[in-house]
Amino acid sequence: MIFAPRSAAMVKRFGPKIVATTGLILVSIGLTIWLFISQDTPIWLVGAAFFMMGVGMANVMPPATEAIMAALPREKAGVGSAVSNTIRQLGGALGVAVLGAILASAYRDHLGTATDGLPPAAADAARESISGAYGVASHAGAAGQGLISAANDSFITAMHYASVGSTIFALLGALVAAIWVPGKRPATAPAPNSAEGLAEEQGVELVEA
């Protein structure tokens, strides 16, 4: 809400390459903060991680979209916009699936013997997710507190694994942006024969009208 509307001005001043690369580096920093979060971490540090990630992503998508539209001929503007949106959603879905699988696998591996002695169905539910462990613990009597503690530790450890994977991909994205996203176009350069150029010309025509 705060930074995304201002990203266009940042792109105009510094170019999409610098803005997108910086945004992904900020996302990487925010993801790295999660490596230091534990059960006793103050909530302000969690908020700082989310804030850093939000500021970074607000300055990634606009310059990426600008770079895509600037590279397309005018007649391909609709197709380019649709493909860009499709790839963005596909990447988000794949990211959730892959990182979710890493988190679930690490959670089960680190739960250890905490489910020993439980009925098979209850043990499977506790190993499936932390919410399942809490549900089983609520019916496990005195043994429930030990299961909750083990589940919390396992989930935090699994979250750290997922954070490492996320940080690696964010840094790879920053490298890709630094190499292939176009830099700032000179102020004296003519508007390209592209969808971006068409948008600029229409904006001029509306202002003159």
Secondary structure in CASP SS format (residue, H / E / C, confidence):
PFRMAT SS
TARGET T0000
AUTHOR 0000-0000-0000
METHOD secondary structure of the structure
MODEL  1
M C 1.00
I C 1.00
F C 1.00
A H 1.00
P H 1.00
R H 1.00
S H 1.00
A H 1.00
A H 1.00
M H 1.00
V H 1.00
K H 1.00
R H 1.00
F H 1.00
G C 1.00
P H 1.00
K H 1.00
I H 1.00
V H 1.00
A H 1.00
T H 1.00
T H 1.00
G H 1.00
L H 1.00
I H 1.00
L H 1.00
V H 1.00
S H 1.00
I H 1.00
G H 1.00
L H 1.00
T H 1.00
I H 1.00
W H 1.00
L H 1.00
F H 1.00
I C 1.00
S C 1.00
Q C 1.00
D C 1.00
T C 1.00
P C 1.00
I H 1.00
W H 1.00
L H 1.00
V H 1.00
G H 1.00
A H 1.00
A H 1.00
F H 1.00
F H 1.00
M H 1.00
M H 1.00
G H 1.00
V H 1.00
G H 1.00
M H 1.00
A H 1.00
N C 1.00
V C 1.00
M H 1.00
P H 1.00
P H 1.00
A H 1.00
T H 1.00
E H 1.00
A H 1.00
I H 1.00
M H 1.00
A H 1.00
A C 1.00
L C 1.00
P C 1.00
R H 1.00
E H 1.00
K H 1.00
A H 1.00
G H 1.00
V H 1.00
G H 1.00
S H 1.00
A H 1.00
V H 1.00
S H 1.00
N H 1.00
T H 1.00
I H 1.00
R H 1.00
Q H 1.00
L H 1.00
G H 1.00
G H 1.00
A H 1.00
L H 1.00
G H 1.00
V H 1.00
A H 1.00
V H 1.00
L H 1.00
G H 1.00
A H 1.00
I H 1.00
L H 1.00
A H 1.00
S H 1.00
A H 1.00
Y H 1.00
R H 1.00
D H 1.00
H H 1.00
L H 1.00
G C 1.00
T C 1.00
A C 1.00
T C 1.00
D C 1.00
G C 1.00
L C 1.00
P C 1.00
P H 1.00
A H 1.00
A H 1.00
A H 1.00
D H 1.00
A H 1.00
A H 1.00
R H 1.00
E H 1.00
S C 1.00
I H 1.00
S H 1.00
G H 1.00
A H 1.00
Y H 1.00
G H 1.00
V H 1.00
A H 1.00
S C 1.00
H C 1.00
A C 1.00
G H 1.00
A H 1.00
A H 1.00
G H 1.00
Q H 1.00
G H 1.00
L H 1.00
I H 1.00
S H 1.00
A H 1.00
A H 1.00
N H 1.00
D H 1.00
S H 1.00
F H 1.00
I H 1.00
T H 1.00
A H 1.00
M H 1.00
H H 1.00
Y H 1.00
A H 1.00
S H 1.00
V H 1.00
G H 1.00
S H 1.00
T H 1.00
I H 1.00
F H 1.00
A H 1.00
L H 1.00
L H 1.00
G H 1.00
A H 1.00
L H 1.00
V H 1.00
A H 1.00
A H 1.00
I H 1.00
W H 1.00
V C 1.00
P C 1.00
G C 1.00
K C 1.00
R C 1.00
P C 1.00
A C 1.00
T C 1.00
A C 1.00
P C 1.00
A C 1.00
P C 1.00
N C 1.00
S C 1.00
A H 1.00
E H 1.00
G H 1.00
L H 1.00
A H 1.00
E H 1.00
E H 1.00
Q H 1.00
G H 1.00
V H 1.00
E H 1.00
L H 1.00
V H 1.00
E H 1.00
A C 1.00
END
